[in-house]
Amino acid sequence: MLSTEFLAQFYGALMALAILVYAILDGYDLGVGILLPPDNKEQADTMIASIGPFWDANETWLVLAVGLALIAFPLAHSVILQALYLPVALMLLGLILRGVAFDFRAKAKTKYQDAWDISFKLGSVITSFSQGFMLGLYVMSFDSSLESYAFAILSGIGVVSAYGLIGSAWLVMKTTDSLQAKAVGWCRKFNLVALLGVVAVSIINPLINDFVADKWFGDELSTLLLPVPFACIALFIYQDRLLANYKMQQSIGGSWKPFAITTFIFLLCFFGLLYSFYPYVVPNQLTIYESLADASALTFMLYGVVLVVPAIIGYTIFSYRVFWGKTEALSYY
């Protein structure tokens, strides 16, 4: 049987990977949903077509992350779910609304298609805001004060903006002509709001949590990692300058840069949060070692994990390889 320390670190790292990949992949298709125009059917069809082959599979990573939390860290799962029961329920309602609207917009009569587009947009906003609200409460260690809920609301707006940023960057990469030009404008606006959100979290997080402040300012390793927030801010500024001088290109050749930059920003932000809270899975309450499930059961489950996770990664890479390139006209026939 493997050691509990190895199992805690392995399943913790796997859960972190699932959350990160979900935030990037489902983040951009939630962002596209947030941006969906209710008054331009042609552009809406193109935007839906750009995420059509991927959006449903992207949610696999959310299922994997939640499943790992339940199986590997059941005590932490119970505490987190109890603290976030209402926003989790709201997120699920948003996901259901998105799924129903995505399918029904293709099958509904023409006069009802606009209503389903609005539903898809609303579901995307609800889902994104709920996730941001949960993140805000997590950063605030699930405190129930008015200040914590105010910060959680601001965090919800920040995540909506972050998903809008990566969604618009996706559209810059996948579309052409007037829609691409519009996506560049969206990307610049969300870039600014997301920057303000990252700065706010970077300031508030160490002020609220003493153990986070000790990590970032209290040892030798923190000196090496302090440039991370500044590198993130520098990427936001570089992205804005890139988009300001952006010339529309019909080829893939330069239109991928905003999406790549945004993805790297997501990586840096996630690394910052991960470093801030490790080894806590519930801030100030439970570490990954304290909340770990039975070691023998997790050792047995490891055999399934080493088969299933590479399969998920493999089909994800394959699907993006097959549908790579600019989005073509949407057709249901």
C-alpha positions, 0 to 999 in steps of 0.5 A: 500500500502506498504512503498517505503522504504520496496519495495526498499529494498525488490526488491533490495535484490531480484535483488541482490539474482538473480545476485548472484545465476546467477553468481554461477550457470551460472558461472560454466556452462560458465566455463565448456564452456570456458574449453571445449577441441577442441581436445578430443571429449570424454572429451568434451562430458562428460563435456557437459553432466555434465551441460546438465540438468542445463545450460539452466535453470541457465539463468533464474536467469539472466532474473529475475535480468534484469526483476526486474531492468526494472520493479522495478528500471526503471530509473536505468535500463535506465542509466545502459543500455545506459552506457553498450549498446555495451557490453550487445549486445556482451553478448547476441551474446555470449549467442545466440552462446552458445545456438545454438552450444549446440543444433547443436553439438548433431545434426550435422554430425560428421565432423561438431561437432568440429566446434560447440564445438569451437563455444560453447567455443567461446560463453562462453568466449564472454559472460564471458568477456562481463559480466566482462567488464560491472562489471569493468565499473560499479565499475569505475562508468561508467567513459569513460576514457582510464584508466576505459576501461583498468580496465574493460578489466582486469575485463573481464579477471578476470571474465573469470578466476572466471568462469573458476575456478568455472567451473573446480571446478564443473568438479572436483566434477562431473567427474572422472579419467583423466578428473578429474585430468585435472580439478584439474590442471585447477582449480589451475591455475584459482585459482591464476588468480582469486585471483589476480583479487580479490586483484586488485578490492579490492585495486582499488575500494576504491581508485576510489570511495570515498563513498566506501572508507568511508564505508570500512574505515570510521565507526565502522561497517567497522572495523568488516567487514575488515576481509572479504577480508582477509578471501577471500584471505585465502580461495584462499590459502587454495583451492590451498593447497587442490588441490595440495594435492588432491587425486582423489576419485571416490565417491562424498565425497571430490571432492565437496570441491573445488566447495563449497570453490569457491561458498563461495568465490563468496559469499564473493566477492559479499557481498563485492561489495554489501556492497561497493555500497549500497544503490546505484544501479547506482554508485554515481548517483542513489540509490534504493530509487531514482530510484524506480518505482511506489509503487502501481504497485510494491505492486500489482506485489508483489503477483506474485513475492511471487509465481514465485520466490519460484517456480523457487527456487523449480525447481532449487533445484529439478533438482539438486537433481535429477541429483546429482552425477557423470556424466554418459556417454553422449547419444543422443539416 
